[in-house]
Each structure stands twice: as C-alpha cells, then as structure tokens.
Amino acid sequence: MDDNKKSEIMDKMTKVCICKGISRASIKKAIKEGALTVDEVNKITGSGGGSCGGNKCREKILMLINEREENL
C-alpha cells in the first residue's frame, strides 16, 4: 500500500471534532472545496457544535487550513 492510500485511510479514521465525530477527511474536504476559516469549516461539516463548543477542535482545524494554504 502506498503512502497516499495510508494517509487517506488515516484521515478517514482520525477524528478532529471528537464531540461530533467529524473526521480529518471531512475537514480536509471542506477546506479543499473552499472553506477558508474555522467558522466556514464548522458550518459545512458540523464541527465545533458539540459539547465543548469547538474548544477541542478549533486549533486542529486551523492547522489544517494553514497546511492547505502553505501547499497552494
């Protein structure tokens, strides 16, 4: 199995928003489709709306947004 496939599998399995069960793959998809802020990602994916109010996932989402911007 190549590294890209392994990365895709891990993205599907890894939860960014633990409260709502939102995967890293879902967050990355929203960013790829044009979400530029944490609030936009939250609106598209439903992340940040759990019992913690986004306190546990906000930084992770911001990091993924920044990674995407660096790779453009």
Kinemage of the C-alpha trace (Angstrom):
@kinemage 1
@onewidth
@group {chain A} dominant
@subgroup {mainchain}
@vectorlist {calphas} color= white
{ca met a 1} P 0.000 0.000 0.000
{ca asp a 2} L 1.431 3.384 -0.948
{ca asp a 3} L 1.791 6.345 1.411
{ca asn a 4} L -1.075 8.317 -0.177
{ca lys a 5} L -3.508 5.456 0.404
{ca lys a 6} L -2.330 5.077 4.010
{ca ser a 7} L -2.783 8.815 4.528
{ca glu a 8} L -6.332 8.675 3.110
{ca ile a 9} L -7.241 5.798 5.417
{ca met a 10} L -5.814 7.584 8.460
{ca asp a 11} L -7.695 10.780 7.530
{ca lys a 12} L -10.971 8.828 7.464
{ca met a 13} L -10.248 7.171 10.809
{ca thr a 14} L -8.869 10.191 12.687
{ca lys a 15} L -11.487 12.360 14.373
{ca val a 16} L -10.782 16.087 14.520
{ca cys a 17} L -14.043 17.004 16.236
{ca ile a 18} L -14.367 14.361 18.913
{ca cys a 19} L -17.724 15.606 20.219
{ca lys a 20} L -19.451 15.287 16.832
{ca gly a 21} L -17.261 12.520 15.362
{ca ile a 22} L -16.102 14.596 12.380
{ca ser a 23} L -13.139 13.030 10.572
{ca arg a 24} L -9.990 14.725 9.338
{ca ala a 25} L -11.046 13.644 5.821
{ca ser a 26} L -14.305 15.616 6.141
{ca ile a 27} L -12.454 18.692 7.388
{ca lys a 28} L -9.880 18.465 4.577
{ca lys a 29} L -12.670 18.056 2.003
{ca ala a 30} L -14.400 21.226 3.233
{ca ile a 31} L -11.113 23.127 3.050
{ca lys a 32} L -10.366 21.772 -0.428
{ca glu a 33} L -13.835 22.872 -1.555
{ca gly a 34} L -13.170 26.449 -0.449
{ca ala a 35} L -13.685 26.857 3.300
{ca leu a 36} L -11.096 29.436 4.371
{ca thr a 37} L -11.899 29.892 8.056
{ca val a 38} L -12.693 27.694 11.030
{ca asp a 39} L -16.243 29.074 11.069
{ca glu a 40} L -16.739 28.146 7.399
{ca val a 41} L -15.419 24.617 8.041
{ca asn a 42} L -17.738 24.314 11.051
{ca lys a 43} L -20.739 25.434 9.002
{ca ile a 44} L -20.027 22.899 6.238
{ca thr a 45} L -19.074 19.904 8.401
{ca gly a 46} L -20.948 20.460 11.653
{ca ser a 47} L -17.713 20.508 13.623
{ca gly a 48} L -17.396 22.848 16.582
{ca gly a 49} L -21.016 22.368 17.589
{ca gly a 50} L -20.531 19.722 20.232
{ca ser a 51} L -20.483 19.918 23.996
{ca cys a 52} L -17.066 21.639 24.103
{ca gly a 53} L -18.176 24.424 21.750
{ca gly a 54} L -15.200 23.863 19.467
{ca asn a 55} L -12.552 24.215 22.155
{ca lys a 56} L -11.048 20.797 21.374
{ca cys a 57} L -11.057 21.004 17.562
{ca arg a 58} L -10.604 24.687 16.691
{ca glu a 59} L -6.786 24.589 16.735
{ca lys a 60} L -6.681 21.334 14.745
{ca ile a 61} L -8.960 22.806 12.076
{ca leu a 62} L -6.890 25.987 11.925
{ca met a 63} L -3.742 23.888 11.497
{ca leu a 64} L -5.329 22.011 8.558
{ca ile a 65} L -6.374 25.315 6.943
{ca asn a 66} L -2.831 26.657 7.320
{ca glu a 67} L -1.334 23.444 5.874
{ca arg a 68} L -3.588 23.775 2.837
{ca glu a 69} L -2.582 27.429 2.316
{ca glu a 70} L 1.119 26.527 2.544
{ca asn a 71} L 0.703 23.828 -0.116
{ca leu a 72} L -1.041 26.060 -2.668
